[in-house]
């Protein structure tokens, strides 16, 4: 009986370890995705800024 308990305990610990590893991997993947999204957002904002500046220049030119 004790042997079965030990075996069962071992299986549980193994499953727990695997589960924790999976969570760790997923967490790291999410971190990477988050950083990529941040970069895309920054680029998008830069693009918007550039377009706005160009638009302002166009308006200045048309006024003259």
FENBELFEN-V984441 format. One record per residue. RES is the residue in one small letter. SS is DSSP state (A for helix, B for strand, O for the rest). PHI is phi as a letter, one per 20 degrees, with the letter a starting at -180 (NA if undefined). Layout:
res: [RES:RES]
ss: [SS:SS]
phi: [PHI:PHI]
//
This chain:
res: [x:x:x:x:x:x:x:x:x:x:x:x:x:x:x:x:x:x:x:x:x:x:x:x:x:x:x:x:x:x:x:x:x:x:x:x:x:x:x:x:x:x:x:x:x:x:x:x:x:x:x:x:x:x:x:x:x:x:x:x:x:x:x:x]
ss: [O:A:A:A:A:A:A:A:A:A:A:A:A:A:A:A:A:A:A:A:A:A:A:A:A:A:A:A:A:A:A:A:A:A:A:A:A:A:A:A:A:A:A:A:A:A:A:A:A:A:A:A:A:A:A:A:A:A:A:A:A:A:A:O]
phi: [NA:f:f:f:g:f:f:f:g:f:f:f:f:f:f:f:f:f:f:f:f:f:f:f:f:f:f:f:f:f:f:f:f:f:f:f:f:f:f:f:f:f:f:f:f:f:g:g:f:f:f:f:f:f:f:g:f:g:f:g:f:f:f:e]
//
